[in-house]
Amino acid sequence: MSGPLEKLPKVTAYMDEPDERAEPLLRAMGRLVWGAASLEKVLLQVIASLRAERDGQFPSSKELSRLESASAGQLLEVLKTLDLPDDLAARIAGTIDRRNAIIHRPIEDPEVVQAVVKGENVDAVVTRVEQVALDCGQIAVELQAVTGPRLENMLGTTRDELVGLLASIDLESVADARSRQQLEAIRALGGTDLTLPWETETDSGLLPES
């Protein structure tokens, strides 16, 4: 017996051009996607750092691969087992919840729907979306400011040296497709200045404590 989904109709997918007034909102949502992705990567970095400090070794490659596929919420649950301060956990959780509402459930948000479909109240929605993007980025930068130097000390190499090392790996020797794609992304940095804002400060009082 064949089910109703055995033979789907052949259609050509397309998207209507959005109302021009909604373009700032769509750009803001793109920034949110980027900020949220950055937060997820930093959460993974924090897990690796704290696990190395607790256990004396980094998570196995198999576990890291599993964590890379985890959602931000799942990464947060792992972090909670590593003595993450309650106030920081609550702050991260709140930001993730707001991100999820906009990215995963936008058609359930009447203000977003009206802005995208009708171009109504766009400025107010853009402000809300950009604030979530900024909150994701702010948490990511704060965590990176602390865990980045600690990881460099553990690995005995600087961030720039590590990026250079990874970029030099022969892609043909990497069997795993995702790992190869990640290395290609690192290569795409192509000499980008990776200096973070606080790293240019000469006043040690402005630098995060290690």
Secondary structure as a PSIPRED ss2 file (coil, helix, strand):
# PSIPRED VFORMAT (PSIPRED V4.0)

   1 M C   1.000  0.000  0.000
   2 S C   1.000  0.000  0.000
   3 G C   1.000  0.000  0.000
   4 P C   1.000  0.000  0.000
   5 L C   1.000  0.000  0.000
   6 E C   1.000  0.000  0.000
   7 K C   1.000  0.000  0.000
   8 L C   1.000  0.000  0.000
   9 P C   1.000  0.000  0.000
  10 K C   1.000  0.000  0.000
  11 V C   1.000  0.000  0.000
  12 T C   1.000  0.000  0.000
  13 A C   1.000  0.000  0.000
  14 Y C   1.000  0.000  0.000
  15 M C   1.000  0.000  0.000
  16 D C   1.000  0.000  0.000
  17 E C   1.000  0.000  0.000
  18 P C   1.000  0.000  0.000
  19 D C   1.000  0.000  0.000
  20 E H   0.000  1.000  0.000
  21 R H   0.000  1.000  0.000
  22 A H   0.000  1.000  0.000
  23 E H   0.000  1.000  0.000
  24 P H   0.000  1.000  0.000
  25 L H   0.000  1.000  0.000
  26 L H   0.000  1.000  0.000
  27 R H   0.000  1.000  0.000
  28 A H   0.000  1.000  0.000
  29 M H   0.000  1.000  0.000
  30 G H   0.000  1.000  0.000
  31 R H   0.000  1.000  0.000
  32 L H   0.000  1.000  0.000
  33 V H   0.000  1.000  0.000
  34 W H   0.000  1.000  0.000
  35 G H   0.000  1.000  0.000
  36 A H   0.000  1.000  0.000
  37 A H   0.000  1.000  0.000
  38 S H   0.000  1.000  0.000
  39 L H   0.000  1.000  0.000
  40 E H   0.000  1.000  0.000
  41 K H   0.000  1.000  0.000
  42 V H   0.000  1.000  0.000
  43 L H   0.000  1.000  0.000
  44 L H   0.000  1.000  0.000
  45 Q H   0.000  1.000  0.000
  46 V H   0.000  1.000  0.000
  47 I H   0.000  1.000  0.000
  48 A H   0.000  1.000  0.000
  49 S H   0.000  1.000  0.000
  50 L H   0.000  1.000  0.000
  51 R H   0.000  1.000  0.000
  52 A H   0.000  1.000  0.000
  53 E H   0.000  1.000  0.000
  54 R H   0.000  1.000  0.000
  55 D H   0.000  1.000  0.000
  56 G C   1.000  0.000  0.000
  57 Q C   1.000  0.000  0.000
  58 F C   1.000  0.000  0.000
  59 P C   1.000  0.000  0.000
  60 S C   1.000  0.000  0.000
  61 S H   0.000  1.000  0.000
  62 K H   0.000  1.000  0.000
  63 E H   0.000  1.000  0.000
  64 L H   0.000  1.000  0.000
  65 S H   0.000  1.000  0.000
  66 R H   0.000  1.000  0.000
  67 L H   0.000  1.000  0.000
  68 E H   0.000  1.000  0.000
  69 S C   1.000  0.000  0.000
  70 A C   1.000  0.000  0.000
  71 S C   1.000  0.000  0.000
  72 A H   0.000  1.000  0.000
  73 G H   0.000  1.000  0.000
  74 Q H   0.000  1.000  0.000
  75 L H   0.000  1.000  0.000
  76 L H   0.000  1.000  0.000
  77 E H   0.000  1.000  0.000
  78 V H   0.000  1.000  0.000
  79 L H   0.000  1.000  0.000
  80 K H   0.000  1.000  0.000
  81 T C   1.000  0.000  0.000
  82 L C   1.000  0.000  0.000
  83 D C   1.000  0.000  0.000
  84 L C   1.000  0.000  0.000
  85 P C   1.000  0.000  0.000
  86 D H   0.000  1.000  0.000
  87 D H   0.000  1.000  0.000
  88 L H   0.000  1.000  0.000
  89 A H   0.000  1.000  0.000
  90 A H   0.000  1.000  0.000
  91 R H   0.000  1.000  0.000
  92 I H   0.000  1.000  0.000
  93 A H   0.000  1.000  0.000
  94 G H   0.000  1.000  0.000
  95 T H   0.000  1.000  0.000
  96 I H   0.000  1.000  0.000
  97 D H   0.000  1.000  0.000
  98 R H   0.000  1.000  0.000
  99 R H   0.000  1.000  0.000
 100 N H   0.000  1.000  0.000
 101 A H   0.000  1.000  0.000
 102 I H   0.000  1.000  0.000
 103 I H   0.000  1.000  0.000
 104 H C   1.000  0.000  0.000
 105 R C   1.000  0.000  0.000
 106 P H   0.000  1.000  0.000
 107 I H   0.000  1.000  0.000
 108 E H   0.000  1.000  0.000
 109 D C   1.000  0.000  0.000
 110 P H   0.000  1.000  0.000
 111 E H   0.000  1.000  0.000
 112 V H   0.000  1.000  0.000
 113 V H   0.000  1.000  0.000
 114 Q H   0.000  1.000  0.000
 115 A H   0.000  1.000  0.000
 116 V H   0.000  1.000  0.000
 117 V H   0.000  1.000  0.000
 118 K H   0.000  1.000  0.000
 119 G C   1.000  0.000  0.000
 120 E C   1.000  0.000  0.000
 121 N C   1.000  0.000  0.000
 122 V H   0.000  1.000  0.000
 123 D H   0.000  1.000  0.000
 124 A H   0.000  1.000  0.000
 125 V H   0.000  1.000  0.000
 126 V H   0.000  1.000  0.000
 127 T H   0.000  1.000  0.000
 128 R H   0.000  1.000  0.000
 129 V H   0.000  1.000  0.000
 130 E H   0.000  1.000  0.000
 131 Q H   0.000  1.000  0.000
 132 V H   0.000  1.000  0.000
 133 A H   0.000  1.000  0.000
 134 L H   0.000  1.000  0.000
 135 D H   0.000  1.000  0.000
 136 C H   0.000  1.000  0.000
 137 G H   0.000  1.000  0.000
 138 Q H   0.000  1.000  0.000
 139 I H   0.000  1.000  0.000
 140 A H   0.000  1.000  0.000
 141 V H   0.000  1.000  0.000
 142 E H   0.000  1.000  0.000
 143 L H   0.000  1.000  0.000
 144 Q H   0.000  1.000  0.000
 145 A H   0.000  1.000  0.000
 146 V H   0.000  1.000  0.000
 147 T H   0.000  1.000  0.000
 148 G H   0.000  1.000  0.000
 149 P H   0.000  1.000  0.000
 150 R H   0.000  1.000  0.000
 151 L H   0.000  1.000  0.000
 152 E H   0.000  1.000  0.000
 153 N H   0.000  1.000  0.000
 154 M H   0.000  1.000  0.000
 155 L H   0.000  1.000  0.000
 156 G C   1.000  0.000  0.000
 157 T C   1.000  0.000  0.000
 158 T C   1.000  0.000  0.000
 159 R H   0.000  1.000  0.000
 160 D H   0.000  1.000  0.000
 161 E H   0.000  1.000  0.000
 162 L H   0.000  1.000  0.000
 163 V H   0.000  1.000  0.000
 164 G H   0.000  1.000  0.000
 165 L H   0.000  1.000  0.000
 166 L H   0.000  1.000  0.000
 167 A H   0.000  1.000  0.000
 168 S C   1.000  0.000  0.000
 169 I C   1.000  0.000  0.000
 170 D C   1.000  0.000  0.000
 171 L H   0.000  1.000  0.000
 172 E H   0.000  1.000  0.000
 173 S H   0.000  1.000  0.000
 174 V C   1.000  0.000  0.000
 175 A C   1.000  0.000  0.000
 176 D C   1.000  0.000  0.000
 177 A H   0.000  1.000  0.000
 178 R H   0.000  1.000  0.000
 179 S H   0.000  1.000  0.000
 180 R H   0.000  1.000  0.000
 181 Q H   0.000  1.000  0.000
 182 Q H   0.000  1.000  0.000
 183 L H   0.000  1.000  0.000
 184 E H   0.000  1.000  0.000
 185 A H   0.000  1.000  0.000
 186 I H   0.000  1.000  0.000
 187 R H   0.000  1.000  0.000
 188 A H   0.000  1.000  0.000
 189 L C   1.000  0.000  0.000
 190 G C   1.000  0.000  0.000
 191 G C   1.000  0.000  0.000
 192 T C   1.000  0.000  0.000
 193 D C   1.000  0.000  0.000
 194 L C   1.000  0.000  0.000
 195 T C   1.000  0.000  0.000
 196 L C   1.000  0.000  0.000
 197 P H   0.000  1.000  0.000
 198 W H   0.000  1.000  0.000
 199 E H   0.000  1.000  0.000
 200 T H   0.000  1.000  0.000
 201 E C   1.000  0.000  0.000
 202 T C   1.000  0.000  0.000
 203 D C   1.000  0.000  0.000
 204 S H   0.000  1.000  0.000
 205 G H   0.000  1.000  0.000
 206 L H   0.000  1.000  0.000
 207 L C   1.000  0.000  0.000
 208 P C   1.000  0.000  0.000
 209 E C   1.000  0.000  0.000
 210 S C   1.000  0.000  0.000
